Every structure is written in structure tokens, then in C-alpha cells.
Amino acid sequence: MVHAPPPEEDHHHMDRSRAALSPTALKVVSAARAAATVGSSPAQAIRAAAAKGYTQRRSPERRVWMELVACLDIAETSGCPLAALLTRFAAQLEAEEDSEAARQTALAGPKATVRLLSWLPVVGLVLGMALGVDPLGILLGNIFGAATLAAGLVLTVAGRVWSTRLVSSAAQGPA
């Protein structure tokens, strides 16, 4: 037999959950609660509040709210148990979150490599100067050195742009 927590524990739990929600999410939850209190459809209230609060159509938060609305609509129209739908929905959200965490972990190495490779030419010049060689004098002293410097700069910038695009493309995940 399941017992409800004492009222003081319930309020403490609600305060912690409110702290975890953004102000916009709190408005959406408040709209759903207000609609349910007067007997209106919480799904319609969530849909309207989420559309108003999350103005970007591709917002991840808006997508989650709209998927929750779809669960509510399905349960209401089909008579399917809402708890089963919400359990599957929560599992889907957890899987997406785990996938994103794994993607970010996998991208940590390539991101560090891009940063390291971007600084290597500068480190090479400083190391050359520390060893008593005049790399800037060599690079700027004749036409071949200047051409080498220009080609190196162009290739370094192109490599950085290309690598950054590859990493950001991989970070976005599947389309």
C-alpha cells in the first residue's frame, strides 16, 4: 500500500522541483494546473503556454512540451492509460539525454585536438626563437619565406574552420 508523504515533505519536494524548472517551464506548468483546476484541457493550456513562452520553433524545450501534449491528446482520445504513455515518454527523454551525453563525451577529444592543432604553429615559432633560430626573420626575409608564411596561415585557418564545422556538425547529432 502506497502512502502519501506528509504535507511538509510534499511542499519541500515541490520547492526543489520548482528550483529545477526554468521560469518559462513554470508558466507552462501553472497554465496546465489552472486549466485542470477549472475543468479545461491541460493539453490545450500547455500547447498555448509553450507556444507563447518558447518562441523558437526548433527549441528543444518546446519540442518536449509539444510531445507531452501529444501524449495527453492520445490518452484523451483513445482512452489509453496515461501512465503507460508517460512512462514511455520519460524513457525516450532519458535515452535522448544519455545519447547527448555520450556524443559530448565522444567529441571531447576532437575538440581538444582542434584547439591543440590551432596553437601548434605559434608554439613552433616560439620554440624556434627559444632555440636561437630567427623563424620570423626567415619567414619575412625573402619571398619564399613570405609565401610559406602566407600558405601556412591560409592552411591553418582553413583547417581550423573545417575541423570546427566537422565537430559542430557531429555535436548537433542526427537531423
C-alpha positions in Angstrom: 0.0 0.0 0.0 1.4 3.4 -1.0 1.1 6.2 1.5 1.2 9.9 0.5 4.2 11.8 2.0 3.4 14.1 4.9 2.4 17.6 3.8 5.7 19.2 4.9 7.7 16.7 2.8 5.4 17.3 -0.2 6.0 21.0 0.0 9.7 20.5 0.3 9.7 18.3 -2.8 7.7 20.9 -4.7 10.2 23.6 -3.8 13.1 21.5 -5.1 11.3 20.7 -8.3 10.4 24.4 -8.9 14.0 25.3 -8.5 15.0 22.9 -11.3 12.4 24.4 -13.7 13.0 27.5 -15.8 10.7 30.4 -15.4 9.1 29.6 -18.8 8.5 26.0 -17.8 6.9 27.2 -14.5 4.5 29.3 -16.5 3.6 26.3 -18.7 3.0 24.1 -15.6 1.0 26.9 -13.9 -1.2 27.2 -17.1 -1.8 23.4 -17.1 -2.7 23.4 -13.4 -5.0 26.4 -13.8 -6.8 24.7 -16.7 -7.1 21.4 -14.9 -8.5 23.2 -11.8 -11.4 24.7 -13.8 -12.0 21.6 -15.8 -10.4 22.7 -19.1 -8.0 20.7 -21.1 -4.5 20.8 -19.7 -3.2 19.8 -23.1 -4.6 23.0 -24.7 -3.2 25.1 -21.9 0.3 23.6 -22.3 0.2 24.0 -26.1 -0.8 27.6 -25.8 1.7 28.5 -23.0 4.6 26.6 -24.6 4.0 28.3 -27.9 3.9 31.7 -26.2 6.9 31.0 -23.9 9.2 29.3 -26.4 9.0 31.4 -29.5 11.7 29.5 -31.5 10.0 26.6 -33.3 13.1 24.4 -33.0 13.5 25.0 -29.3 14.3 21.6 -27.5 12.1 22.6 -24.6 9.2 23.5 -26.8 9.6 20.1 -28.6 9.4 18.3 -25.2 6.3 20.2 -24.2 4.6 19.5 -27.5 5.4 15.8 -27.3 3.9 15.8 -23.8 0.8 17.4 -25.3 0.7 14.7 -27.9 0.7 12.1 -25.1 -2.1 13.8 -23.3 -4.1 14.1 -26.6 -3.6 10.4 -27.3 -4.6 9.3 -23.9 -7.7 11.5 -24.0 -8.9 10.5 -27.5 -8.0 6.8 -27.4 -8.6 6.0 -23.7 -5.1 4.6 -23.5 -3.7 4.7 -19.9 -1.8 8.0 -19.5 0.7 6.5 -17.0 1.9 4.0 -19.6 2.4 6.7 -22.2 4.2 9.0 -19.8 6.5 6.1 -18.7 7.5 5.5 -22.3 7.8 9.3 -22.9 10.1 9.6 -19.9 12.2 6.6 -21.1 12.5 8.3 -24.5 13.7 11.5 -22.9 16.2 9.7 -20.8 17.6 7.9 -23.8 17.9 11.1 -25.7 19.7 12.7 -22.8 22.1 9.7 -22.4 22.8 9.8 -26.2 23.6 13.5 -26.0 25.9 13.0 -23.0 27.7 10.2 -24.9 28.0 12.4 -28.0 29.6 15.2 -26.0 32.0 12.8 -24.3 33.0 11.4 -27.7 33.5 14.9 -29.1 35.8 16.0 -26.2 38.9 14.5 -27.9 38.3 16.0 -31.3 37.5 19.4 -29.8 40.8 19.3 -27.8 42.7 18.2 -31.0 41.3 21.2 -32.9 42.5 23.6 -30.2 45.9 22.0 -30.0 46.5 21.9 -33.7 45.5 25.6 -34.0 48.2 26.6 -31.5 51.0 24.4 -32.8 52.3 26.9 -35.4 52.6 29.6 -32.8 54.3 27.2 -30.4 56.7 26.2 -33.2 57.6 29.9 -33.8 58.2 30.5 -30.1 60.2 27.3 -29.7 62.3 28.3 -32.7 63.0 31.6 -31.1 63.9 29.9 -27.8 66.4 27.7 -29.5 68.1 30.8 -31.0 66.8 30.5 -34.6 65.1 33.5 -36.1 61.9 32.0 -37.7 60.3 35.4 -38.2 63.4 36.7 -39.9 63.5 33.7 -42.2 59.8 33.9 -43.0 59.7 37.6 -43.6 63.3 37.9 -45.0 62.6 36.7 -48.6 59.8 36.0 -51.0 59.9 32.2 -50.4 59.6 32.7 -46.6 56.7 35.2 -47.1 55.0 32.7 -49.4 55.5 29.9 -46.9 54.1 32.1 -44.1 51.0 33.1 -46.2 50.4 29.5 -47.3 50.8 28.3 -43.7 48.3 30.9 -42.4 45.8 30.1 -45.1 46.0 26.3 -44.4 45.9 26.8 -40.7 42.7 28.9 -40.9 41.2 26.5 -43.4 42.0 23.6 -41.2 40.5 25.3 -38.2 37.3 26.2 -40.0 36.9 22.8 -41.5 37.6 21.0 -38.2 35.3 23.2 -36.3 32.5 22.6 -38.8 33.0 18.8 -38.6 32.9 18.9 -34.8 29.8 21.2 -34.6 28.1 19.0 -37.2 28.8 15.9 -35.1 27.7 17.8 -32.0 24.2 18.5 -33.5 23.5 14.8 -33.8 21.1 13.2 -36.2 18.8 15.5 -38.1 
